[in-house]
Structures are given as structure tokens and as C-alpha cells.
Amino acid sequence: MKGTVLVVDDSATKRYLLVSWLTRAGFTVRQAETGTEALRMLPDSDIELVVLDVKLPDMSGFDVCETIKTDPAYGSLPVIHVSAHAVDVVDRTQGLNRGADAYLVEPIEPDELIATAHAVLRYYSARQRAESLAARMVRLAEATLAINTATTLSGLIEAAAAGAHEIFGGPVVVLTGTADGEGIAATGTHPGVRPWSLPDEKVAVGSVVRTDDAADWNIVDWPEGESVAVAAARLRPDRPPVYVVVTGSSQNPGFPVLRQLSQTVAAAVEAQRSYDEEHRIAVTLQRSLLQSHLPAVPGIELAMRYEPAAAQTEVGGDFYELTMLDGRLLVAIGDVAGHSLHAATVMAEVRHAVRAYAVEGHPPGTVLKLVNNFMRTVLPADSATICLFTLEPESGRVRMASAGHLPPLLHTAGEQRFLQPHGPLLGINGPRPDDDLEFVLPRGGTLVLYTDGLVERRDADIDVGLAALASTAATVESNLDAFCRRLMVELGGAGQQADDIAVVAVRRR
């Protein structure tokens, strides 16, 4: 084990001997005559060991050693005291107590000095490796937390690359495949992910670490002459592997941290893929339970927008209904409490019950009473809100009833106001209004119905959301679908909302 040694001694003769012995043993040697000179040489140097005389002209070697050991920049530097004068037990004890790693008294044999130097350097090398590994394990734990709290595959890959960069330093690449089989990579030094082809190779289930040519991973600029260490981890044979690539010189023997990081990323990617697949299946199921086509009604324009929650695996209970019955347009919008497959099935039952009772010719208020009785009998543990109205296209006459739902917004001649049909939500035993709210929708007037995801926020009162809706709906586009789309973008968070949103707009030409 060779290294760079600093010899500090004011005696030219003794310094010459120490330098000669160490040089013949293969060490690179630097020299200093005083403690001040030695301390000035240490910062930002490659010195790995100090051979220090106890008696110096400007300060004692004990003081120099203590200054070295208490400096956070190079406090781990090993020090060997040598002395021809301070040789008794008290001196040796003081030297060791103040930080020296070894204490040699003259006359010193060359072999004794060289052996002591090798022993001290072996210990400090092992200590540095252990400290480096411990620091990397701490950063690995931090990276694991960031990886496992990411909510998207892209965010997960970015967190993994940032974590690898913190652990190993220098350029990194984290590469995996999307659900569509496309490769995406993050580098840790630039934000975002970018497309990158997955290697055309077979990787067995498990994890492996290998050394590759840096040119094979030229998505980043690697240090000149560097090879790269590539950890490939795969949990299932039908999934593409995850790759974590770092500089080869950054690795500990046995690659323990790199291998563990790749396994952590692979497990998180697999969980995210499963989550994304479940979310797609859930949304597909919910959409299959909702109306897909709007009726064509002479003199009436209709538009509908539905957006599932951005971070919600399970389906919600938002629903809507637009259909023609005996020359009248039936419009309903509602929300079953909860986010689950059960909520979706309750939503489907409530929607079909509304249609069934409306087909019998009942007015909106009576329909809601009948649906409430149905829920209390068949679905006693569930509740829902709903707003329901019928519209006669020719006259514009509207009959409306509500069961605990948010107030519809009426836009007419450049002004807008919220209607206030009242009634308790469905699923509870309470008195309900006997009369429907009746009014005429004027030509050019627009009715907007919506679910709570459009206006409710955890950090604001509902009145704030309703005021924002009224302000945003002050202008209604000539294209009603564009109007609904704008409401979703400006109020709903452009696909990042925490709850499902349904919006229905009805305009009389």
C-alpha cells in the first residue's frame, strides 16, 4: 500500500533519513521544517500520512497533531509521532491521547517505520471505505424514500437518477420501459425524462452488475477513459429490466450499493406499473358505466366532460344522464359517496333507477323520492347527491329537483346566477320538497351542472370555488364543448385534480 507522506522535522539530517527510507519503500514524500509550514500544506492536498517530530521550532508536534485531528477537512489524516527527546511514558501517552496513531522513539529502524506506516494506512483505508459505504447507505435510504413516494413512472425515474447522482457522484443513467414498451431515461443532472431505446438483450429475473463500455450509454457525457458499471434488475420475465448506470470508478468492491439501488428501483417501477394498469382498468370500467353518446335534440345544444381523479386508482361515483323521454330532455348529474368499485356499482344502479322512474312519467321531485326509497331499501349503507331536471325544447320550460347536490349555474344575457333547488341527499330519511323548481330557460340561456371536484378544495371554503366558477363562466363560448373544456382546465387543474369531475352544459338556441 503506497501513498503520499508528509515528513515534518526541523533536523535536516533526520529528515533526510526519514525521506530516504520512505522513498525506497515506494512512498511519495513531501517535507516541512515547521508545524506552521506543515499545516499550510495540508488543505486540498493528496497527503495521506504525516510523520511528525514532537520537537519543532515554532510549536510542539503534539499541538500540530491536535490541530490536524480537530480540523473537519482533514481530521481523519493519520499521524505518526517520531522523537529522540520525548521518549518516556508520559510523552508517549500525551502524544497518543492528543490524536497520534503511532509513536516511535529513536533510534528508529527503517523496517519499523515502514511497517508502522503500512499498518496505519491499512487501518485508515478500511475506515474510509466503511465511512464511504455508511454515507452511501444513508443516501440510499433517502433515495429509496423519494423513489417510493413518486406518484408517476417519470417522477420515479427522475427520483432514482437524482438519488444515484447523490450516492455515486458524477453522471448517471436510469432507464426502464413504460407500459407501452417504450424506453425512458433520466440522468440526474437534467430535469425530466427522455426517450431512450432499451438494450436488445436478455436479462434474467434477478439482478446483475456488469462493466460496459461508456460509449454504449452515450446519453450522457462520461469522464474520458471511464468504463461504466451497469446494474440490471428484473422482477418478472414479462417486464423489461431496470438499468442503473454509473461510473466504474465510483464503485465499492462487490457493488453492494449499486445492486441494492437497482433492486429498489425495479420494485418501485413494478409497483407503479401495476398501479397504472389498475388505474386504466378502473377508469375504463367507470367510463363503460357512463353514458358515451349525447342525444340529438332540436333547438338544444348539449356538452359533457368527465375527468377521473389524477391520483386515484379506484373509481369514483360521479355520473350523469342525458336522454329524451316523451319529447322532454331529461338531464341528471350526481355523485355517490366514496371512491371504490362499490361506489361505481352504486352509481350505475342509481343512474338506472333514475332513468327507470323517469320513464314512468314521474316529475323530477317524485323521481328523487322513489330513488331515495330504492336506496334505503336496497343500498341502506350508501348515499348520493343528485340534481335532476326536465326541459321542454320548444318552450324552454324546466322542472328541477335536487338531493343535496351543488347548485346549478344559469347563464343568461351576460349574467349568471346559481339556482337553489333544495332537498336532502339520497339515502337518508328526511322530508323532501313537494314542489319542483320551475322556470323557463330563455333562448341563448345556458345551464351548467357539475360535481364537487370542479369547485371543492381542501384548503378553501366552497364559496370560494363557487365564486371562481361564476367568474370563469361569465363568458360562454359559441362551441359549448370548448366552454366545458375550459371550465375543466381553469378550475379542475388540467388533469391533476384530486377528485373526479363531471360537467354538463345545456343551452337553448
C-alpha positions as CSV (number, residue, x, y, z in Angstrom):
1,M,0.0,0.0,0.0
2,K,1.7,3.2,-1.2
3,G,0.7,6.8,-0.8
4,T,1.9,10.4,-0.2
5,V,3.6,11.1,3.1
6,L,4.5,14.4,4.7
7,V,7.6,14.3,6.8
8,V,7.8,17.2,9.4
9,D,11.1,17.7,11.1
10,D,13.4,20.6,11.7
11,S,16.6,18.4,11.6
12,A,17.8,18.2,8.1
13,T,19.8,15.0,8.8
14,K,16.9,13.2,10.4
15,R,14.5,14.4,7.8
16,Y,16.9,13.1,5.1
17,L,16.9,9.7,6.6
18,L,13.1,9.5,7.0
19,V,12.6,10.7,3.5
20,S,15.1,8.2,2.1
21,W,13.6,5.2,3.9
22,L,10.0,6.1,2.8
23,T,11.0,6.9,-0.8
24,R,12.8,3.5,-1.1
25,A,9.7,1.8,0.2
26,G,7.7,3.3,-2.7
27,F,6.0,6.3,-1.0
28,T,5.8,9.8,-2.5
29,V,7.3,12.1,0.2
30,R,6.9,15.8,0.9
31,Q,8.8,17.8,3.5
32,A,8.2,20.5,6.0
33,E,10.6,22.0,8.7
34,T,8.0,23.6,11.0
35,G,4.5,22.9,12.2
36,T,3.1,26.1,10.6
37,E,4.5,25.1,7.2
38,A,3.1,21.6,7.6
39,L,-0.4,22.8,8.4
40,R,-0.3,25.2,5.4
41,M,0.5,22.3,3.1
42,L,-2.4,20.0,4.2
43,P,-5.6,21.7,2.8
44,D,-6.6,20.4,-0.7
45,S,-3.5,18.2,-0.8
46,D,-3.2,14.4,-1.6
47,I,-1.2,13.8,1.6
48,E,-2.3,10.5,3.2
49,L,0.0,10.2,6.2
50,V,2.0,12.6,8.4
51,V,5.3,11.6,10.0
52,L,5.7,14.3,12.7
53,D,8.6,15.1,15.0
54,V,7.5,16.0,18.5
55,K,10.0,18.9,19.0
56,L,9.6,21.6,16.4
57,P,10.9,25.2,16.5
58,D,7.6,27.0,16.3
59,M,5.2,24.7,18.2
60,S,5.2,21.2,19.6
61,G,4.3,18.2,17.5
62,F,1.6,17.5,20.0
63,D,-0.1,20.8,19.1
64,V,0.3,20.2,15.4
65,C,-1.2,16.7,15.7
66,E,-4.1,18.0,17.7
67,T,-4.8,20.8,15.2
68,I,-4.9,18.2,12.4
69,K,-7.2,15.9,14.3
70,T,-9.7,18.6,15.1
71,D,-10.0,20.0,11.6
72,P,-13.1,18.7,9.9
73,A,-11.5,19.0,6.4
74,Y,-8.7,16.5,7.1
75,G,-9.2,15.3,10.6
76,S,-9.0,11.6,9.6
77,L,-5.4,12.0,8.4
78,P,-3.2,9.5,10.3
79,V,-0.2,10.8,12.2
80,I,2.9,9.0,13.4
81,H,5.0,10.8,16.0
82,V,8.8,10.3,16.0
83,S,11.1,11.7,18.7
84,A,14.6,11.4,20.1
85,H,13.8,13.5,23.2
86,A,10.2,12.9,24.3
87,V,10.7,9.2,24.8
88,D,9.3,8.4,28.3
89,V,5.9,7.0,29.1
90,V,4.4,10.4,29.9
91,D,5.4,11.8,26.5
92,R,4.1,8.8,24.5
93,T,0.9,8.8,26.5
94,Q,0.3,12.5,25.8
95,G,1.1,12.1,22.1
96,L,-1.4,9.2,21.7
97,N,-4.0,11.0,23.8
98,R,-3.8,14.1,21.6
99,G,-4.5,12.1,18.5
100,A,-1.4,10.3,17.2
101,D,-2.0,6.9,15.6
102,A,1.5,5.6,16.5
103,Y,4.5,6.8,18.5
104,L,8.1,5.8,17.5
105,V,11.1,6.7,19.6
106,E,14.7,6.9,18.3
107,P,16.7,5.1,17.4
108,I,14.2,4.0,14.7
109,E,14.8,1.1,12.4
110,P,13.8,1.7,8.8
111,D,11.7,-1.5,8.7
112,E,9.9,-0.5,11.8
113,L,9.0,2.9,10.3
114,I,7.8,1.4,7.0
115,A,5.8,-1.4,8.7
116,T,4.1,1.2,11.0
117,A,3.3,3.4,8.1
118,H,1.7,0.5,6.2
119,A,-0.3,-0.6,9.3
120,V,-1.7,2.9,9.9
121,L,-2.6,3.3,6.2
122,R,-4.3,-0.1,6.1
123,Y,-6.4,0.9,9.1
124,Y,-7.3,4.3,7.7
125,S,-8.1,2.9,4.2
126,A,-10.5,0.4,5.8
127,R,-12.0,3.1,7.9
128,Q,-12.5,5.4,4.8
129,R,-14.2,2.5,2.9
130,A,-16.5,1.9,5.9
131,E,-17.4,5.5,6.2
132,S,-18.0,5.9,2.5
133,L,-20.2,2.8,2.5
134,A,-22.1,4.1,5.5
135,A,-22.6,7.5,3.9
136,R,-23.8,5.8,0.7
137,M,-26.3,3.7,2.7
138,V,-27.7,6.8,4.3
139,R,-28.1,8.4,0.8
140,L,-29.6,5.1,-0.4
141,A,-32.3,5.3,2.3
142,E,-33.1,8.9,1.3
143,A,-33.3,7.9,-2.3
144,T,-35.5,4.9,-1.6
145,L,-37.9,7.2,0.2
146,A,-38.0,9.6,-2.7
147,I,-38.4,6.8,-5.2
148,N,-41.3,5.1,-3.3
149,T,-43.2,8.4,-2.8
150,A,-43.2,9.3,-6.5
151,T,-46.7,9.1,-8.0
152,T,-45.8,8.7,-11.7
153,L,-43.3,6.5,-13.6
154,S,-41.5,9.6,-14.9
155,G,-41.2,11.1,-11.4
156,L,-40.0,7.8,-10.1
157,I,-37.2,7.5,-12.7
158,E,-36.2,11.1,-12.0
159,A,-36.0,10.5,-8.3
160,A,-33.9,7.4,-8.9
161,A,-31.5,9.3,-11.1
162,A,-31.2,12.1,-8.6
163,G,-30.6,9.6,-5.8
164,A,-27.9,7.8,-7.8
165,H,-26.2,11.1,-8.5
166,E,-26.2,11.9,-4.8
167,I,-24.8,8.4,-3.9
168,F,-22.1,8.0,-6.5
169,G,-21.4,11.5,-7.8
170,G,-20.8,12.2,-11.5
171,P,-23.1,11.3,-14.4
172,V,-25.7,8.6,-14.0
173,V,-28.4,7.0,-16.2
174,V,-31.6,5.3,-15.0
175,L,-33.5,3.5,-17.8
176,T,-36.7,1.5,-17.8
177,G,-39.7,0.8,-20.1
178,T,-43.2,2.2,-20.0
179,A,-46.4,0.2,-20.1
180,D,-46.3,0.6,-23.8
181,G,-42.8,-0.9,-24.1
182,E,-41.1,2.4,-24.8
183,G,-37.8,3.2,-23.0
184,I,-37.5,6.3,-20.9
185,A,-34.3,7.5,-19.2
186,A,-33.3,10.1,-16.6
187,T,-29.8,11.3,-16.0
188,G,-29.9,13.1,-12.6
189,T,-28.2,16.2,-13.9
190,H,-31.0,17.4,-16.2
191,P,-34.7,17.6,-15.2
192,G,-37.3,15.4,-16.8
193,V,-37.0,12.1,-18.7
194,R,-36.3,11.5,-22.4
195,P,-37.0,8.6,-24.8
196,W,-34.1,6.1,-25.0
197,S,-34.1,2.6,-26.5
198,L,-33.9,-0.3,-24.2
199,P,-30.8,-2.6,-24.9
200,D,-31.6,-5.5,-27.1
201,E,-30.6,-8.2,-24.7
202,K,-31.9,-10.9,-22.5
203,V,-31.8,-10.2,-18.7
204,A,-32.7,-13.0,-16.3
205,V,-35.0,-12.4,-13.4
206,G,-33.0,-11.0,-10.6
207,S,-30.2,-8.5,-10.6
208,V,-26.7,-8.4,-12.0
209,V,-23.9,-5.8,-12.1
210,R,-21.5,-5.7,-15.1
211,T,-19.0,-3.4,-16.6
212,D,-19.8,-1.8,-20.0
213,D,-18.1,0.5,-22.5
214,A,-19.2,4.1,-21.8
215,A,-19.9,4.5,-25.5
216,D,-22.8,2.1,-25.1
217,W,-24.5,4.6,-22.8
218,N,-23.8,7.8,-24.5
219,I,-27.0,9.5,-23.4
220,V,-24.7,11.5,-21.0
221,D,-21.0,12.6,-21.2
222,W,-18.9,10.2,-19.2
223,P,-15.4,11.2,-18.0
224,E,-12.7,10.4,-20.5
225,G,-11.3,6.9,-20.2
226,E,-14.0,5.7,-17.9
227,S,-15.9,2.5,-18.1
228,V,-19.4,2.3,-16.6
229,A,-20.9,0.0,-14.0
230,V,-24.3,-1.2,-15.1
231,A,-26.8,-2.8,-12.7
232,A,-29.7,-4.5,-14.4
233,A,-32.7,-5.7,-12.3
234,R,-35.8,-7.5,-13.4
235,L,-38.6,-8.8,-11.2
236,R,-40.8,-10.6,-13.9
237,P,-39.9,-12.2,-17.2
238,D,-42.7,-10.4,-19.0
239,R,-41.4,-6.9,-17.9
240,P,-38.4,-5.0,-19.2
241,P,-35.5,-4.7,-16.8
242,V,-34.5,-1.5,-15.0
243,Y,-30.9,-0.2,-15.6
244,V,-28.9,2.0,-13.3
245,V,-25.6,3.1,-14.8
246,V,-22.8,4.9,-13.0
247,T,-19.1,5.5,-13.5
248,G,-17.0,2.4,-12.9
249,S,-14.5,4.2,-10.6
250,S,-17.3,5.2,-8.2
251,Q,-17.9,1.6,-7.1
252,N,-17.3,-0.2,-3.8
253,P,-15.9,-3.7,-4.0
254,G,-18.8,-6.1,-4.7
255,F,-21.1,-3.3,-5.9
256,P,-23.4,-3.6,-2.9
257,V,-25.0,-0.2,-3.0
258,L,-25.5,-0.1,-6.8
259,R,-27.1,-3.5,-6.8
260,Q,-29.4,-2.6,-3.9
261,L,-30.4,0.7,-5.6
262,S,-31.3,-1.2,-8.9
263,Q,-33.4,-3.7,-7.0
264,T,-35.2,-0.8,-5.1
265,V,-35.9,1.0,-8.4
266,A,-37.1,-2.2,-10.1
267,A,-39.5,-3.0,-7.2
268,A,-40.9,0.6,-7.3
269,V,-41.2,0.5,-11.1
270,E,-43.1,-2.7,-10.9
271,A,-45.5,-1.3,-8.3
272,Q,-46.0,1.8,-10.4
273,R,-46.7,-0.2,-13.5
274,S,-49.3,-2.3,-11.6
275,Y,-50.8,0.9,-10.2
276,D,-51.0,2.4,-13.6
277,E,-52.6,-0.7,-15.1
278,E,-55.2,-0.9,-12.3
279,H,-56.0,2.8,-12.8
280,R,-56.5,2.3,-16.5
281,I,-58.7,-0.7,-15.9
282,A,-60.7,1.2,-13.2
283,V,-61.2,4.3,-15.4
284,T,-62.2,2.0,-18.4
285,L,-64.7,0.3,-16.1
286,Q,-66.2,3.6,-14.9
287,R,-66.4,5.0,-18.4
288,S,-68.2,1.9,-19.5
289,L,-70.9,2.5,-16.8
290,L,-71.4,6.1,-18.0
291,Q,-73.2,7.4,-21.0
292,S,-71.0,7.6,-24.1
293,H,-73.3,9.4,-26.6
294,L,-75.4,12.5,-26.2
295,P,-78.9,12.7,-27.7
296,A,-79.6,15.0,-30.6
297,V,-82.3,17.5,-29.5
298,P,-83.7,20.1,-32.0
299,G,-83.1,23.6,-30.7
300,I,-80.9,22.4,-27.8
301,E,-77.1,22.2,-27.6
302,L,-75.5,19.7,-25.2
303,A,-72.0,19.2,-24.0
304,M,-70.5,16.9,-21.4
305,R,-67.0,16.4,-19.9
306,Y,-65.8,13.8,-17.5
307,E,-62.3,13.6,-16.0
308,P,-61.3,10.9,-13.4
309,A,-59.1,11.9,-10.5
310,A,-55.4,12.2,-11.4
311,A,-54.1,10.2,-8.5
312,Q,-56.9,7.8,-7.8
313,T,-56.6,4.1,-8.5
314,E,-60.1,3.3,-7.5
315,V,-63.1,4.5,-9.5
316,G,-65.4,7.3,-8.2
317,G,-69.1,7.7,-8.1
318,D,-69.7,10.7,-10.4
319,F,-72.4,10.2,-13.0
320,Y,-74.6,12.0,-15.5
321,E,-77.6,11.2,-17.7
322,L,-79.0,13.0,-20.8
323,T,-81.8,11.3,-22.6
324,M,-85.1,12.2,-24.4
325,L,-88.3,10.9,-22.8
326,D,-91.7,11.7,-24.3
327,G,-90.5,14.9,-26.0
328,R,-88.7,16.2,-22.9
329,L,-85.0,16.2,-22.3
330,L,-84.0,14.5,-19.0
331,V,-80.8,15.7,-17.5
332,A,-79.2,14.4,-14.3
333,I,-75.9,14.7,-12.6
334,G,-74.9,13.1,-9.3
335,D,-72.2,11.8,-7.1
336,V,-72.2,8.7,-5.0
337,A,-70.1,8.9,-1.8
338,G,-66.7,7.2,-1.9
339,H,-64.0,6.0,-4.3
340,S,-64.2,2.3,-4.9
341,L,-65.5,-0.3,-7.2
342,H,-68.5,-0.4,-4.9
343,A,-69.1,3.3,-5.4
344,A,-69.1,2.7,-9.1
345,T,-71.6,-0.1,-9.0
346,V,-73.9,2.0,-6.7
347,M,-73.5,4.9,-9.2
348,A,-74.7,2.6,-12.0
349,E,-77.7,1.4,-10.0
350,V,-78.7,4.9,-9.1
351,R,-78.4,6.1,-12.7
352,H,-80.5,3.3,-14.0
353,A,-83.1,3.8,-11.2
354,V,-83.4,7.5,-12.2
355,R,-84.0,6.5,-15.8
356,A,-86.5,3.8,-14.9
357,Y,-88.6,6.1,-12.7
358,A,-88.4,8.9,-15.2
359,V,-89.6,6.6,-18.0
360,E,-92.8,6.0,-15.9
361,G,-93.5,9.7,-16.3
362,H,-92.9,11.0,-12.8
363,P,-91.7,14.6,-12.4
364,P,-88.2,15.2,-11.1
365,G,-89.1,15.6,-7.4
366,T,-91.1,12.4,-7.4
367,V,-88.3,10.5,-9.2
368,L,-85.9,11.5,-6.4
369,K,-88.3,10.4,-3.7
370,L,-88.6,7.0,-5.5
371,V,-84.9,6.7,-5.9
372,N,-84.3,7.5,-2.3
373,N,-86.8,4.8,-1.2
374,F,-84.9,2.4,-3.6
375,M,-81.5,3.2,-2.0
376,R,-82.8,3.0,1.6
377,T,-84.2,-0.5,0.8
378,V,-81.5,-1.9,-1.5
379,L,-78.5,0.2,-0.6
380,P,-79.0,1.2,3.0
381,A,-75.3,2.0,3.7
382,D,-74.8,4.3,0.8
383,S,-75.6,7.9,0.0
384,A,-75.5,10.1,-3.1
385,T,-76.3,13.6,-4.3
386,I,-78.1,14.4,-7.5
387,C,-79.6,17.3,-9.4
388,L,-82.3,16.4,-11.9
389,F,-84.4,18.4,-14.4
390,T,-86.6,18.0,-17.4
391,L,-86.6,20.5,-20.3
392,E,-89.2,21.0,-23.0
393,P,-87.1,22.0,-26.0
394,E,-89.9,24.0,-27.8
395,S,-91.0,26.2,-24.8
396,G,-87.8,26.1,-22.7
397,R,-89.9,25.1,-19.6
398,V,-87.7,23.5,-16.9
399,R,-88.7,21.4,-13.9
400,M,-85.8,20.8,-11.5
401,A,-85.3,19.0,-8.2
402,S,-82.1,18.4,-6.1
403,A,-81.0,16.0,-3.5
404,G,-78.1,17.7,-1.7
405,H,-76.3,18.5,-4.9
406,L,-74.3,21.7,-5.6
407,P,-76.5,24.5,-7.2
408,P,-76.7,24.6,-11.0
409,L,-75.4,27.7,-12.7
410,L,-77.8,29.6,-15.0
411,H,-76.1,31.9,-17.6
412,T,-78.5,34.3,-19.4
413,A,-77.8,37.5,-21.4
414,G,-74.3,38.0,-20.0
415,E,-75.2,37.4,-16.3
416,Q,-75.1,34.3,-14.2
417,R,-76.7,33.1,-11.0
418,F,-76.9,29.9,-9.0
419,L,-80.3,28.2,-8.8
420,Q,-81.3,26.9,-5.4
421,P,-83.4,23.7,-5.6
422,H,-83.3,22.2,-2.2
423,G,-83.6,18.7,-0.8
424,P,-81.6,16.2,1.4
425,L,-79.2,13.9,-0.2
426,L,-80.3,10.4,-1.3
427,G,-80.0,7.6,1.2
428,I,-81.3,9.3,4.3
429,N,-84.8,9.5,5.9
430,G,-85.8,13.2,5.7
431,P,-88.6,15.4,4.4
432,R,-88.3,16.3,0.8
433,P,-89.9,19.3,-1.1
434,D,-93.3,18.6,-2.6
435,D,-92.8,21.1,-5.5
436,D,-90.2,21.2,-8.1
437,L,-88.3,24.4,-9.0
438,E,-89.9,25.6,-12.3
439,F,-88.7,28.3,-14.7
440,V,-88.2,29.0,-18.4
441,L,-84.7,28.7,-19.9
442,P,-84.6,31.6,-22.4
443,R,-83.2,31.3,-25.8
444,G,-79.4,31.6,-25.6
445,G,-79.5,30.7,-22.0
446,T,-77.1,28.0,-20.6
447,L,-77.5,25.7,-17.7
448,V,-74.3,24.3,-16.1
449,L,-74.3,21.3,-13.8
450,Y,-71.2,19.9,-12.2
451,T,-69.8,17.7,-9.5
452,D,-67.9,18.8,-6.4
453,G,-64.4,18.0,-7.9
454,L,-64.8,21.2,-10.0
455,V,-65.2,23.6,-7.2
456,E,-64.2,22.0,-3.9
457,R,-60.6,22.3,-2.5
458,R,-59.3,21.0,0.8
459,D,-57.7,24.4,1.6
460,A,-60.6,26.7,0.7
461,D,-64.2,27.2,1.5
462,I,-66.8,26.0,-1.0
463,D,-68.0,29.6,-1.6
464,V,-64.5,30.4,-3.0
465,G,-64.9,27.6,-5.6
466,L,-68.5,28.7,-6.5
467,A,-67.3,32.3,-7.0
468,A,-64.5,31.1,-9.2
469,L,-67.0,29.1,-11.2
470,A,-69.3,32.1,-11.7
471,S,-66.4,34.2,-12.8
472,T,-65.0,31.6,-15.2
473,A,-68.4,31.0,-16.7
474,A,-69.1,34.7,-17.3
475,T,-68.4,34.1,-20.9
476,V,-69.8,31.1,-22.7
477,E,-68.1,30.1,-26.0
478,S,-70.1,29.5,-29.1
479,N,-68.8,26.0,-29.0
480,L,-70.3,24.5,-25.9
481,D,-67.8,21.7,-25.7
482,A,-65.0,24.2,-25.7
483,F,-66.7,26.0,-22.9
484,C,-66.9,22.8,-20.8
485,R,-63.3,22.0,-21.6
486,R,-62.2,25.5,-20.5
487,L,-64.0,25.1,-17.2
488,M,-62.2,21.8,-16.6
489,V,-58.8,23.3,-17.4
490,E,-59.1,26.5,-15.4
491,L,-61.0,25.1,-12.4
492,G,-60.2,21.5,-12.4
493,G,-56.4,21.6,-12.5
494,A,-55.9,20.3,-16.1
495,G,-56.0,16.6,-15.1
496,Q,-54.2,17.0,-11.8
497,Q,-57.3,17.2,-9.6
498,A,-57.7,15.1,-6.5
499,D,-61.4,14.1,-7.3
500,D,-63.5,13.1,-10.3
501,I,-65.1,15.9,-12.2
502,A,-68.3,15.8,-14.3
503,V,-69.6,18.8,-16.1
504,V,-72.8,19.0,-18.2
505,A,-73.9,22.1,-20.1
506,V,-77.3,22.7,-21.8
507,R,-78.0,25.7,-24.0
508,R,-81.2,26.6,-25.7
509,R,-80.6,28.0,-29.1
